[in-house]
Amino acid sequence: MREQDPHGRLRESVGQLIQREGADSSLLGTLPKRWERFADVALFQRDSFSEEGWASIDRTELWTVVATALKVERIGRFSEIVGEKREPTVEMVLGDEDWVIRRENGVDYGYNLTECMFSAGNVNERRRMGEIVQRGEVVLDLYAGIGYYTLPILMHSQAEHVHCCEWNTNSFRALESNLKDNGVSERCSLYFGDNRVTADDLQGIADRVILGLLPSSQDGYSVAMRALSESGGVLHIHGVAPAKDHSSWADQVMDELQSINTNRRIEARVPIRVKSYAPHWDHVVLDVSVE
């Protein structure tokens, strides 16, 4: 007999709970249709199970039933990422421990779910970074986070060294842990704080610079240009562009780069769409060659 899919299991298990509790059966129509599952965790949107009527059901029992149906041990609810340090707003509703490990393309990303963000939609860009870095290159990751791009580079390329800047305390701790747990600490140097200060001594050392901050990494453009070696290199600039007009964003980025340093030849490739960022807006990345 074919096993029920997660949606079917959730509907059946919660339906039985509703019946036992004598709650309104129409609540089944409000069951969330989407969630994220990884390791032993399921993540729902913050407004899931918040419609009128759910309050009549014991929350602990509800979350236990949901966890059993989805075959997880912990459940969280999240809303949008907030603040310039890109901090999540996640509430653990089942389970007290918020440290999780995601395994992706042979890389283990560990982080505190309630303190650090992780975008599953960036998977292809993380993979690409591990594939395009060349043997012997020195890379500067200006907004390293927990190692989103640094880890695949160190794990899957023959980069000589990666320099990582990060100013979020929670992300920095996770980054240190991830470098150690993945066995690549010896090829990475860490700098805690604002990269406009911490990267001041990294001028002329990089073959490649990653600027992965959203919605804009504009504050890092000057830092990145100074960090590139005299022989040139590549910038990977992330940002948010109109979904139907990536080129206008790319043109603006190029104008800003040119205004920083008119003595170097700058050439951009076609912007790459990473994922949807918001209605009518995309997360994109622009590869820029600098000579």
C-alpha positions as CSV (number, residue, x, y, z in Angstrom):
1,M,0.0,0.0,0.0
2,R,1.4,3.4,-1.0
3,E,2.3,5.6,1.9
4,Q,0.3,8.8,2.4
5,D,2.1,12.0,1.4
6,P,2.9,14.6,4.2
7,H,-0.1,16.7,3.3
8,G,-2.4,13.7,3.6
9,R,-0.9,12.6,6.9
10,L,-1.2,16.1,8.3
11,R,-4.8,16.5,7.2
12,E,-5.8,13.1,8.6
13,S,-4.0,13.5,12.0
14,V,-5.1,17.0,12.6
15,G,-8.6,16.0,11.5
16,Q,-8.7,13.3,14.1
17,L,-7.6,15.8,16.7
18,I,-10.2,18.3,15.7
19,Q,-12.9,15.6,16.0
20,R,-11.6,14.5,19.5
21,E,-11.6,18.1,20.7
22,G,-15.1,18.8,19.3
23,A,-13.7,21.8,17.3
24,D,-15.1,23.2,14.1
25,S,-14.3,20.9,11.2
26,S,-13.9,23.8,8.9
27,L,-10.5,24.4,10.5
28,L,-9.2,21.7,8.1
29,G,-9.7,24.2,5.3
30,T,-7.2,26.5,6.9
31,L,-4.4,23.9,7.2
32,P,-1.1,25.3,5.8
33,K,-0.3,24.0,2.3
34,R,3.4,24.9,2.5
35,W,6.2,24.5,5.0
36,E,9.9,23.8,5.0
37,R,11.2,20.5,6.4
38,F,14.9,19.7,7.1
39,A,16.7,17.6,9.6
40,D,14.2,17.0,12.4
41,V,12.5,20.4,12.0
42,A,9.4,21.7,10.2
43,L,9.1,25.5,9.7
44,F,5.7,27.1,9.1
45,Q,4.8,30.7,8.4
46,R,4.1,32.8,11.5
47,D,0.4,33.0,10.8
48,S,-0.1,29.2,10.4
49,F,-2.7,27.7,12.7
50,S,-3.6,31.2,13.9
51,E,-7.2,31.5,12.4
52,E,-10.1,31.8,14.7
53,G,-10.9,28.4,16.1
54,W,-7.4,27.0,16.6
55,A,-7.2,28.6,20.0
56,S,-9.8,26.1,21.3
57,I,-7.3,23.2,20.8
58,D,-4.5,22.6,23.3
59,R,-1.4,24.0,21.6
60,T,1.0,21.4,23.0
61,E,-1.2,18.6,21.7
62,L,-1.6,20.3,18.3
63,W,2.1,20.7,17.8
64,T,2.8,17.1,18.9
65,V,0.2,15.8,16.4
66,V,1.6,18.0,13.6
67,A,5.2,16.8,14.4
68,T,4.2,13.2,14.3
69,A,2.4,13.6,11.0
70,L,5.4,15.3,9.4
71,K,7.9,12.9,11.1
72,V,9.8,15.7,12.8
73,E,10.8,16.4,16.4
74,R,10.8,20.2,16.4
75,I,8.5,22.9,15.0
76,G,9.1,26.6,14.4
77,R,7.1,29.4,13.0
78,F,8.9,32.2,11.1
79,S,8.2,35.6,9.6
80,E,10.3,37.9,7.5
81,I,14.0,38.6,8.0
82,V,14.5,42.0,9.7
83,G,17.2,44.6,10.3
84,E,20.4,45.4,8.6
85,K,22.0,42.4,10.2
86,R,19.4,40.1,8.5
87,E,18.1,38.5,11.6
88,P,15.2,36.0,11.5
89,T,12.1,36.1,13.6
90,V,11.6,32.5,14.4
91,E,9.5,31.1,17.3
92,M,10.1,27.5,18.5
93,V,6.7,26.1,19.3
94,L,7.8,22.5,19.8
95,G,11.3,21.7,21.2
96,D,13.7,24.0,23.1
97,E,16.9,23.5,21.2
98,D,17.3,25.8,18.2
99,W,20.6,24.5,16.8
100,V,20.1,22.8,13.5
101,I,22.3,21.4,10.7
102,R,21.5,21.4,7.1
103,R,23.5,19.2,4.8
104,E,23.6,20.5,1.2
105,N,26.0,19.4,-1.6
106,G,28.3,17.7,1.0
107,V,28.5,20.8,3.2
108,D,27.1,20.9,6.8
109,Y,25.6,24.3,7.7
110,G,25.0,24.5,11.4
111,Y,23.3,27.5,13.0
112,N,20.8,28.7,15.6
113,L,17.4,28.7,13.9
114,T,16.1,31.6,16.0
115,E,19.2,33.8,15.5
116,C,20.5,33.2,12.0
117,M,18.9,33.0,8.6
118,F,19.2,30.4,5.9
119,S,17.7,30.6,2.4
120,A,17.1,27.3,0.8
121,G,16.4,29.2,-2.5
122,N,20.1,30.1,-2.8
123,V,21.1,26.5,-3.3
124,N,22.2,26.9,-6.9
125,E,24.2,30.0,-6.2
126,R,26.0,28.3,-3.3
127,R,26.8,25.4,-5.6
128,R,28.0,27.7,-8.4
129,M,30.5,29.4,-6.0
130,G,32.0,26.0,-5.3
131,E,32.4,25.3,-9.0
132,I,33.8,28.6,-10.4
133,V,36.6,29.5,-8.0
134,Q,39.9,28.5,-9.6
135,R,42.9,26.7,-8.1
136,G,45.1,29.0,-6.0
137,E,42.7,31.9,-5.8
138,V,42.3,34.1,-2.8
139,V,38.7,35.0,-2.0
140,L,37.2,37.7,0.2
141,D,33.7,37.1,1.4
142,L,32.5,40.5,2.7
143,Y,29.2,39.3,4.2
144,A,30.0,35.8,5.1
145,G,27.1,35.0,7.4
146,I,27.3,31.3,8.6
147,G,29.5,30.5,5.5
148,Y,26.8,30.3,2.8
149,Y,29.3,30.8,0.0
150,T,32.6,30.4,1.9
151,L,31.9,26.8,2.8
152,P,31.2,25.4,-0.7
153,I,34.2,27.3,-2.0
154,L,36.5,25.7,0.6
155,M,34.9,22.3,0.3
156,H,34.6,22.0,-3.5
157,S,37.3,24.2,-5.0
158,Q,41.1,24.4,-4.7
159,A,41.0,28.0,-3.5
160,E,44.2,28.9,-1.6
161,H,42.5,31.0,1.1
162,V,39.2,32.7,1.9
163,H,39.0,35.8,4.1
164,C,35.6,36.2,5.8
165,C,34.0,39.4,7.2
166,E,30.9,39.2,9.4
167,W,29.4,41.6,12.0
168,N,26.5,39.5,13.3
169,T,27.7,37.9,16.5
170,N,25.4,34.8,16.2
171,S,26.4,34.3,12.5
172,F,30.1,34.7,13.4
173,R,29.9,32.0,16.1
174,A,28.1,29.6,13.6
175,L,30.7,30.4,11.0
176,E,33.6,29.5,13.3
177,S,31.8,26.2,14.2
178,N,31.0,25.3,10.6
179,L,34.6,25.9,9.4
180,K,35.8,23.6,12.2
181,D,33.1,20.9,11.7
182,N,33.7,20.8,7.9
183,G,37.5,20.6,8.4
184,V,38.4,23.7,6.5
185,S,39.4,26.2,9.2
186,E,43.1,26.2,8.2
187,R,42.3,27.8,4.8
188,C,40.1,30.6,6.2
189,S,40.7,33.8,8.2
190,L,37.9,35.5,10.1
191,Y,37.3,39.2,10.8
192,F,34.5,40.2,13.2
193,G,32.9,43.6,12.7
194,D,32.1,46.1,10.0
195,N,34.0,45.2,6.9
196,R,34.6,48.9,6.1
197,V,36.9,48.7,9.1
198,T,38.0,45.1,9.3
199,A,38.9,44.7,5.6
200,D,41.1,47.8,5.6
201,D,44.3,45.7,5.8
202,L,43.1,43.4,3.0
203,Q,43.8,45.7,0.1
204,G,45.1,44.2,-3.1
205,I,44.9,40.6,-1.9
206,A,41.8,39.1,-3.6
207,D,41.2,37.4,-6.9
208,R,37.5,37.3,-6.2
209,V,35.2,39.2,-3.8
210,I,31.7,38.1,-2.8
211,L,29.2,40.8,-1.8
212,G,26.2,38.8,-0.7
213,L,24.2,41.3,1.3
214,L,20.5,41.9,0.6
215,P,18.8,44.0,-0.3
216,S,22.0,45.9,-1.3
217,S,25.7,45.5,-0.8
218,Q,26.4,49.0,-2.1
219,D,28.3,50.0,1.1
220,G,30.8,47.3,0.2
221,Y,31.6,48.4,-3.3
222,S,34.6,50.5,-2.4
223,V,35.9,47.9,0.0
224,A,35.7,45.3,-2.7
225,M,37.4,47.3,-5.3
226,R,40.3,48.1,-3.0
227,A,40.6,44.4,-2.0
228,L,41.1,43.2,-5.6
229,S,44.7,42.5,-6.7
230,E,46.4,44.8,-9.1
231,S,46.1,42.2,-11.8
232,G,42.3,42.3,-11.4
233,G,39.6,39.8,-10.5
234,V,35.9,39.2,-10.2
235,L,33.2,40.7,-8.0
236,H,30.0,38.8,-7.3
237,I,27.5,41.5,-6.4
238,H,24.1,40.5,-5.0
239,G,21.1,42.7,-4.9
240,V,17.4,43.1,-5.5
241,A,16.2,44.0,-9.0
242,P,12.8,44.5,-10.6
243,A,11.6,41.0,-11.8
244,K,11.2,42.2,-15.4
245,D,14.1,44.5,-15.6
246,H,17.3,43.1,-14.2
247,S,19.4,45.1,-16.6
248,S,18.4,48.5,-15.1
249,W,19.7,47.3,-11.7
250,A,22.9,46.0,-13.3
251,D,23.4,49.3,-15.1
252,Q,23.1,51.2,-11.8
253,V,25.7,48.9,-10.2
254,M,28.1,49.4,-13.0
255,D,27.7,53.2,-12.9
256,E,28.5,53.1,-9.1
257,L,31.5,50.9,-9.6
258,Q,32.8,53.1,-12.4
259,S,32.5,56.2,-10.2
260,I,34.6,54.6,-7.5
261,N,37.5,53.9,-9.7
262,T,37.7,55.1,-13.3
263,N,41.2,53.8,-13.8
264,R,40.2,50.1,-14.1
265,R,38.4,48.4,-16.9
266,I,35.1,47.0,-15.7
267,E,32.9,44.5,-17.6
268,A,29.7,42.9,-16.4
269,R,28.1,39.6,-17.5
270,V,24.3,39.1,-17.7
271,P,22.7,39.2,-14.2
272,I,21.8,35.8,-12.8
273,R,18.5,35.3,-11.1
274,V,19.0,33.5,-7.8
275,K,15.3,33.4,-6.6
276,S,12.2,35.5,-6.0
277,Y,12.7,38.1,-3.3
278,A,9.3,39.6,-3.1
279,P,6.3,40.1,-5.4
280,H,7.8,41.7,-8.6
281,W,11.3,41.7,-7.3
282,D,14.1,39.1,-7.7
283,H,17.3,38.3,-5.8
284,V,20.0,38.6,-8.5
285,V,23.8,38.4,-8.7
286,L,26.0,40.2,-11.1
287,D,29.5,38.9,-12.0
288,V,31.8,41.8,-12.7
289,S,35.3,41.4,-14.2
290,V,37.8,44.1,-13.1
291,E,41.2,44.7,-14.8
